[in-house]
Amino acid sequence: MVSFPPARQPEDPEPSRAGAAPRHDETRAKGPFFFLHIRKTAGVSLRGLLANRFPADRVLFQAHSVSGPQQPGDALFATGHVGFDYAARFSVAPVIFTVLREPVARCVSACTFFQSHSETFFHTLATELSSGEYQARRRFQEKARSLGTARFLVEEETLARHWLANVQTRQLAGAAGADLSDDDPRLLEAALQHIMRVDLAGILEREADTLQLLGQMMGWSQFGPLLHLNRTPRSDLPPVDPESREILRCWNALDLQLYAEACRLFDDRLGASGAVPELATAIGADGFTPDQPLHGFGWHEREHHEGRWLCWNSAAEATLNLRTATARPSRLQCLLSHVLNEEALRQLDISLNGQPLVLRRCAVQGGILLEGDVPAHVWSADADRALLTFRCPVMGCPPRVDDAPSDLRQLGFALAKLRLF
């Protein structure tokens, strides 16, 4: 009856001013979304949450990759280590979102992260980076490890500055700063102009507020939780010494000014924030499958497994906001492709619009089917709005399958399909 999981698979309006009040409308929410991903700002963690809100076949993850598409095409969600000007490649002006981090902390994290790469990770980088950048990353690791941080920053200054100096400013400046040195004040001027055209510039150190504002801006209401993936590994390298930190601070003078302005704009945005209606996924007679936009919280990034999409819960409570094709459906069917174990299945409860449902469980082809009646009073507030809440108090890491890498996520069940009829 219980199916164990596989190991995780690899993975036209003018833009608003960053200090303005949050904006939300149905047209904007259904248009394209551009996540400008700055390295070591929790972007890998964020992109899965964001991508879940869009159709799975309209997502572009590595917009910077030399082996993938360089244009967004018909993507409704695109992200990558690209410059601000990538937004101009969309046929319709996208919502633009990015996250900034305190510059010295970001640099220290990046410096440690670049030294931690395994050969498997380098194999992945080889498919994403140009030959020159790939070789530079290998040299960064080799020299930083052999020399130590203090000597590396001095003896390999050109290499180190390329990856560590004013990175956030350069990325937001985009093509406008392509021919400028990394400490040219004109870089900051361009970045400050562009950040005013970003719909939301979040602050990593204010994660909860960033998720709140993003959810409100897009009509996603509660948004998260943010599970920290691609963490900089714990290292046996010595901590960065005070002299090296001071070098990094000097190299990031522009980033420090940009970060201070971003924090000011963020406070303005937070003060002007207000509640907006929460979006719901419209479903027809065929029901909901996770390749559709997933409006709700408490889910891992979607996975494609054995020819179909599924989505694991990432929290003990997860929600799914749906709008039904017909008013007051009287029956629910929920297909789980996998569950962690028997106890997770036994303790799983599902509520609809706040009312617990009594569901029968049976093994079927493709997983475990939960099925039951929906009482009429569930629909008293809104005849076609369905807020589903999944409570799964039993969660854990799945068992390792063969020689696959260990899956360290906390999860309980995987949703494959849901019908209300």
N, C-alpha and C positions, 0 to 999 in steps of 0.2 A: 504493500500500500504506500510506503514511503519511497520517494525517489530522491536519490542524493544528487547534489549539483555537480556540474562540470567545473573544472578550474576556470577562473575568469578569463574571457577572451580579450586579446589586445585591442587592444583598443584602436511722396514728393514734397512733403513739408520741409521747411528749413529746419535743420537740427536745432534743438532747444539749447539755450544758454545753461551752463552748468550750475549757475547760482539761482536759476529760476525755480518756481514751484514745480513739483512733479506733474507730468502730463500723462494722461491716459485716454485713449479712445480706441474703439474696436478696429478701425482701419489701421492705426499705427501698431496695435498689438498683433495684427495678422500680417504685417509687412516684414521685411528682412531685419535681422538683428546681427550686428557686427560686434564681436567681443575682441578688443585689442588686447592680446595676451602678452604682458611683460613678464619676463622670466623671474621666477622665485617670488611671485605675488599670489600664490595659491590658485593659479590659473587652471591647472589640471583638475583640481578639486571642483572649481566653479563650472568648468565647461560641461561636465556631465550633467549637473543640475540644470544648466541652461538648455542643453541640447534636448533634454527630455520634454521640453515645452514645445517642441516643433516636430513635424512629421519626420520619421527616421530617414526617409529617402530624400530629404531636403536639407541635409546637414553636411558641412565641410569642416573637418577638424584641423587639418594641418595646412592652412592657407599659405604658409611659407615653404612648404616642402618642394624641393626641386623635382621630385618624382611624382607629384600629384598635380591636380589642376591649379593653375595660377590665378584663375578667375572664379568669382563666386557663382557665375552662371545663374541657375534658378534656385540656388540655396537660399533658404529662409534663415539659416543660422550658419555663420562662418566665423572662424577664429584662427589665430596663428600669431607667430612672432613677426608681425608685419608692421609697417608704419601707418600713421594716421591717414595718409592719402589712399590707402587701400579702400576706404569707404567710397571713394569716387568710382570704383569699379562696379558697384551695384547699379542695376538699371533703375531702381527706385531707391531713394535715399534711405539708408537703414537707421534704426535706433543704434546709437554708438555707446558702448559701455567699456570701461576699463577699470583697473584697480591699481593704485599706487601703494608703495611701501616705504617706510622710513629708509632713506638711501643707504646709510652705513650698514644697517642690519641686512638689507637686501644684498649688498655687496659681500658681506661676510658669508651669508648663506650661499651665494653663487660661487664664491671662491672655494668653499668646502665641497659643494655639490660637484663642481667641475673636476675635482680631484678624486671623486668617489666612483667614477664610471667603470663599470665592468665591460668586458669585451662584448657581451650581449648587448649592452646599452650602446656601445660604439657602433655595433652592426646596425642598430636602428638609426642612429645619427647619420650614418653613411647614406641612408636612403632619403634623408631630409635636407641635409646641408649641401652646399656646393663643395667641390673638392677642396678649394682653398680654406673655407671655414671649417670643414671637417679636420683637415690637417692642423689648423690652428688650435682646435679644441684638444687634439691629441698632444700637441706640443705644450699646451697649457698644463695638462695633467702631468706630463713627464717632468717639465721644468719646475712646477710648483712643488711636486713631491720631492724632487732631488735637492732643490735649493732651500726649501722652506719658504714660508710666506714672505718674511722680511726681505730676504735676498732676491726672491722672485720679483717682487714689486719694483725693486731697484734695477736689477740686472736685465730683466725682461719687460721694461716699462711699456714699450710699444704694444707688445702682445697683451699684457695685463690691462692696459687702458682700453684696448679695443673691446674687451668683454666686461669691464668693471666700471668705466668712467662715464658718468652722466647718461646711463643707458635709458632711463625713463624719459629724460628730456629728448634724447635723440629719437626715440621711437615715436613720441608724440609730435615732434617736429616733422618727421617723415621725410619726404623727398625734398622739402624746403631746406633741409640741413645736410643733404647728401655730400656736398663739397666743402663743408665747414669742419674745422677741427673740433674735437669733443669738448673744448672749453671756450668756444666762441660764443659771446653773449647773444649773437643773433639766433643761435639754437634755442635759447630760452624764450626769446621774443616769439619765435614761430610756435613753440610748444604752448606758450600761454595763450596765443591766439586760438590754437586748435582745442585746448581744453575747454574753452568757452563754447565750443560747438559740440562737445561731448554731452550726450544726454545725461549720463551719470558717471562721474569719476569716483569710485569707491575708495575706501581707505582700509587696508588690510588690518591694521591695528584696531579698527572699529568694525569688526566683522559683522556683529549682530545688527548694527545700524545700517551697514551697507546692504545686507540681505533684506532688511525691512524696507529701505527706500527702493530697492530694485523691484521687490514684490509689489509695492504700491504703484510704482511707475508703470509696470506692465500689466497690472490687474491680476497678479498672481497671488495676492494676499500673503499668507504665511509661506515662506520660502526657505527650504533647507531640510534637515540640518546639513551643514557643510562638513563633509568628511575629508580630512586632510590626507590627500594622496600625493605621491611623488615627493614625499618629505626628503629634506636633505638628511642622508643617513648619519647616524651617530658615528663619530670617527675617532680613531686613536691619534689623529693629528693633534699637535699642540694647539691651544687656543690662539687666536690672532692677537699678537702683542700690541701694546698701546701705540708704539711707533707706526706699525702697519695700519692701525685704525686711523691714525692721524693722516697718513698718506691717502687712504681711501676717502676720508672726509674732504681733503683738499681736492681730490680728483672729482668729487661729486658736489661741488659748490653750486652748480646749476640745478642739479636734482634736489638739493636741499631747499632752494628757493621755490622750485616748482612744487615740491611736496607741501611747503608751508601755504602756498596759494591754494592748492587742492584741498587742504584741510579747512581753509577759510570758506571756500565755496561749498564744501560738504556741510559745514555747520549751517550755512544759509539754507541749503536744500533741506536739511533735517528740520529746521525751524518752520519751514513752509509746508511740510509734508501733511497729507491728509488721507483719509480712507477713500478707497475707490471700489466699485463693484468687482467681485472676483470672477475671473473667466472660468468657463466650463467647456469641456469637450463635448460637442454634439455627436450623439451616436444614433445609428439607425437600427433596423431589424437585425443586422448582422452583429451588432454589439460593438464593444470596445476591445481593441488589441493594442499592445504597447508601442506599435509603430506609429500610432496616432499621438498627437500632443498630449502630454501627461500633466494635467493641471492638478496640483496637490503638493504635499510635502512628505518627506520620509522615504525616498526611493533612491536606490543606486542608479548609476548610468545604465541605460538599456543595453541588452545584449542580444545578438543574433545567434541562435543555437539550433542546429538541426533543421534549418529551413524556416524558422519562425522567430519572432521577437518575444522576449520576455523581460520582466523587470523585477528585481529583488527588492524587498523592503530594506531600508537602511536604519530604521528606528523602530522601537517597540510600538509606536503609533504612526500609521501612515494614512494619508487621505487621498481621495480621488474625486474630482469634481466633474460631474457629467450632466448633460442636458439630454433628456430622452426625446425620441421622435414623436411619441404619443403620450398623452397625459395619463397619469396614474397607472403605470404598469403594475401588474399584480404578482409578478414572479421574477426571481433573480437566479441566475446561474453564474457561477464563478469557477473557472478552470485554473488550477494551480499546476504548473509544469513540474515544480520541484518543491519539496519542503526539507528543512534541515533534519528533522527526526520526528518520531511519533509524538513526542511530547509537544513539540512546536505546533503540530497539526491539531492536537487535542485542545490546546489552550487558545488557538486562534479564534477570535470573535470578529464579526462584521456587523456594523451598525449602518443604517441608512437614515439620513437626516436626523441623527441623534437617537434613533430607535433600534435597539438590538434586534437582530433577526435570528430566527430558529432555522438552522440549516442542516440538511442531511449530507453526509460525506460518503462518497463511494469512489473506488478506483475505476478509471475508464481509460480508454486508449488515449495516450498523450498526457496523462497525469491524474489528478484527483479533482473530482467535481463536487462543489458545494452548491446545494440547490434548496430553495425554499420559497414560501409565499411571502409577499410583501403586504402587510396590513394597509387598509385604505387610509387610516389616520396618519400614516407616514407622510402623506402628500398634502396635508392640510395647509401648509404655508405656501407651497409652490408646486403646482401640479406636474411640472416636468423637470424640476431641478433636483438632482440626486447627489448629495454629499455622502460618499462612502467612507467610513472610518474602519481601518483594519488594526486590530490590537493583537500583537503577537509578542507576549512577554518573554518567550523562550527564543533566544538568538545565540549565535555562536559562529565560529569559523568552520567552514565545510571541511570534510576529510579530504586529504590529498588523493588525487586520482592518478594512478600510474606514476610517470616521471614528470608530470606537469608541475609548474612552479606552485608553491603554496599560495593559497588564496586566504589572505589575512582579513578580509572583510567580515564584519558582523552582519549576519542575515538570518532570516527565518523561513521565508517562503518566496516563491517566484510566481508572479501573476502572468498568465498567458492569454486569458480572454475573459470577458465579462458581458453578460447580456441582461437586459431588463425588458420584459415583454408582458 
